[in-house]
Amino acid sequence: MRLKRDTVAGGAFVGLGAALWASSGDLPVGSLAMPGAGMVPMIAIGLVMVLGGVLLVRGTAGPSLSADHWSDADHAIRVVVATAIATALYTRLGFLITVPLLLFGLVGLVERRNIVAAAAFSIGVTAVAWLLFAMLLKTPLPPVPWS
């Protein structure tokens, strides 16, 4: 039996969803009349699992896993490593330092775009996100270390 790409991806989404579901019991789900903070994440995890299950069942018609070319794997690894580093530094360096560094690293270094445009993009997106979440929605974001 040959493994199919969609079957492997569907199984991965179901497994990841099950792991997230099992580990996300910290937030209260509440009820439909009074939803808690964990309601939307649980719905999202459930949808990921259901759609992963559909992909798992229907994935037998797709191309085989061995037909994939892995020529872009180094690019994917660079994105995953940059995101993992940013995740590790997020609470230490704060939102206003980590997010523009991540975006600049992804756009300017990984994607090899114009450095000035990458800097403007990373600062602009960070400013808009900070204004939206910190100012408008009053969401507490990790502060910079010296504040």
Secondary structure, 3 states (H helix, E strand, C coil): CCCEHHHHHHHHHHHHHHHHHHHCCCCCCECCCCECCCHHHHHHHHHHHHHHHHHHHHHHHCCEHHHCCCCCHHHHHHHHHHHHHHHHHHHHHCHHHHHHHHHHHHHHHHCCCCHHHHHHHHHHHHHHHHHHHHHHCCCCCCCCCCC
